[in-house]
């Protein structure tokens, strides 16, 4: 006779048997899926924090009416930190983990155990950052962590210390991941996979890891110095002791501006893959796309000063930075032109991945145009700490990065699971997301031009109606993402069988089964182009 306790033990053993392979895996495909799931989990947590911000700003509230002003500071700090470091970057690493070995014809990454370590540092660092909620208050220094606030007597909660330590762990994860991808892509390509035959997603990841290796260590050093100031009483950021008052800004933005391109360049790669497949023709101007991404990566390191126009920098320096910031529009414009040219000469198939790609091109272009507006010194000085900037970077990071990778989920879900996602739900998800994203974030340009400052827990009552509209639209946009969640789970269990290449894709990942076997390929492929076959 089976007792209740025995039945419960059997259930636990069954769960453990299914979970254990995920906890101990070094397979790049398993690690990639864990990255993607973890990133989207943090995305929804960060989204909830964003909705708390919008509820606070539904009307001009007094301290403690919904959130206290201190709680509001912590909320927008954790929202920004979560979305950038714990959502966008892990989602990118997840797709890169899963796809890069497949796209270059490798069986795995160069260092599988290091890859697993890199992943486990991610949830650990995230949990450390969130430990502040259980120790008297989360970090309240903004996602940029500006000194002297973060290093002085004002940010005294343990949450700020947890924020610093957690960020160091996330930085270590990113650095190890970058090294792994660099070695893999330079040394483990299959025969025939030359550099100029790499898919554009692979190129975007290669350029991104160079940016990571050049920028993350600088931010990590800054965090260690900040931790030393807070813990051991050193004076690296103490202005009264003679420290440079904007040293932190230089160190942070040397990393922080390339970080924008670290999260947008892979999105460009995803767009290139989707647009190529659903336009039924090769990408227009492949070589120019590669050089455009490389140029964007180089420029990203020499324009970080545009975040510091209001610090009293030398006028000539500001002028040079303004011009180089505007210059980034040239390679970006080349990419947009090439996507449009690819579609113009192709036979477009409007499936869910493609409509997300089209929507991303539109929203990112809006974000790029407002970025050029903000590159102008007098305009930036007027709008620097206002909601116009909030609108700009949400159009880039959500309308650019997140939209493209949601499209990537719809595109590569059949490869990862062998199942098709529900097309009607996918199109409904896109329509709701696109409409209410723009309804929520486009009016922020207007309230920013009307003088509404960012990071404030309240505002002028004259802007109440517009903020109510923004908040309601943001709530609906957030709820629309539940359609996506439902579609993922429903399709995983009940989706139609996909076959190995349901989209008629062009790149090597579609040359193996769906999902791929443990070693990805039964034998290492050899890539040959049509001219060679002839």
C-alpha positions, 0 to 999 in steps of 0.5 A: 500500500502506498502512503501519502508520504510515499506519494509525496516523496515520489512527486519530489523525486520526479521534480528533482529528476526533471530539475537536476539536469538543468542545475548541472548542465554545461550544454550551451542550449540549456544554458541559453534557455536558462538565460532567456527564462531568467532574463524575462523573469527579471523583465517582468519583475522590473516591469512591475516596479515600472508600473508602481512608478506609473501608479505613483505618478498617476496624480501629483501625490504627497509623501507617503500617499502611495509610496514614500519619497524614499521608497520611490527612489528605491523603486526607480533605482531597482527598475532601471537596474533590473531592466538593463543589467538583469533583463536585457543583457541576460536575454541577449546572452541567452540567445547568443548562447543558444544560437552562436555555436549553431550558427558557426557550426560548433558543438558548444562554446569554448569553455562550457563550465565557464559558461555555466559559472557565468550564468549562475553568477547572474541570478546570484548577483540579482538576488544580492541586489534585491537583498536590500529589500530585506535589510532596511531598504533597497538601493536608492542611488539610481541605476547610475549610482552617482557619487557623492550621493552613493558614496556619502552619508546620504545613502546609508541603507545596506541596500546600496552596499548590496547594489554595489556587490551585486553589480560587481557579480553581474559584471564578472558574469558579463566579462567571463561570457564575453571572453567565452564568446570571443574565443569561440567565434574566433577559433571554433568556426566550422570549415567554410564559415569565414568571417564574412560569411557569419550571420549578422546576428553572430557579427553583432555578438562578436562586436558586442563582446569587444565592447563588453571587454573594453567597458565592463572592467572600468565600471567594475573598478569604479564599483570596487572603489565605491565599495572601498569608500563606503566600507573602509573609509577611503576617499576616492570620491570624497570631494572634500578630500580633493577628489574630482567631483565628476570622476564617477561620471567619467568612469560610469559613462565610459561603460554606460554609453557603450552599454546602450550599444551592448544591448542594441547591437544584438537587437540589430542582429536579430532584426537582420535575421528575421527581415532576411528570412521573411523577405525571402532574400539575402540582406541588402548590403551585407558588408556595409552592415558589418562595417556599420555595426563595427563603426557604431561600436567604435563611436560608442566609446568616444561620445560618452561625454554627451551625458555630461554636457551639464557638468561644465565641461570645456566648450570645445570638448562639448562641441566635438562630442556633439558632432561625433554623437550626431555622426552615429546616425550615419552607420545607423541610417545605413542599417535602416536603409539596408533593412528597407532595401531588403524588404523592398526587393523581397517577397514579404511574409507577415508572420509574427516575428516579421511584424515585431521586426517592422514595429521595432524598426519604427520605434527604434527610429523614433528613439534614434531621432530623439537621440540626435535631438538630444545631441544638440548641446543647448537642447540637451541642457534644457531637457537633460533631467526631464521626461523627454530623455525618459521617452528617448531611452525607452524607445531605444531599450524597450522599443528597440531591444525588447521588441526585437528579442520578443520577435526573436522568441517567436522566430527561434521558439520552433528551433528551441522546442520543436513547436510553433507558437500560436500565430493569432495570439502572437499578432494580438500580442504585437498589436496590443504591445505596439499600440499601448507602448506608443500610447505610454511613452510617446506622450512623455516627450510632451510632458518632458517639453512641458518641464516635468523632471525625471526621478521626481515622485511628484510633479506640477498639477497642470500635467495630471491629465497627461500623466493619467493617460500615460499611466493607464496606457502603461498598465495596459502595455504591461498586461499585454505581456501576459498574452506572450507568457500564455502563448509560450506555455500554451505553445510549448504544451500544445503547439503544432510540430514545427519541423526542422526549418519552418521559416525556410531560414538561411543560416546554419542553425536551421540545418540541424533538427528542432530541437538540436541534439546534445552535441548540436550537429551529428557531424561538423558541417562544411559551409559552401556557397552556391557559386562554389557548388556550381 
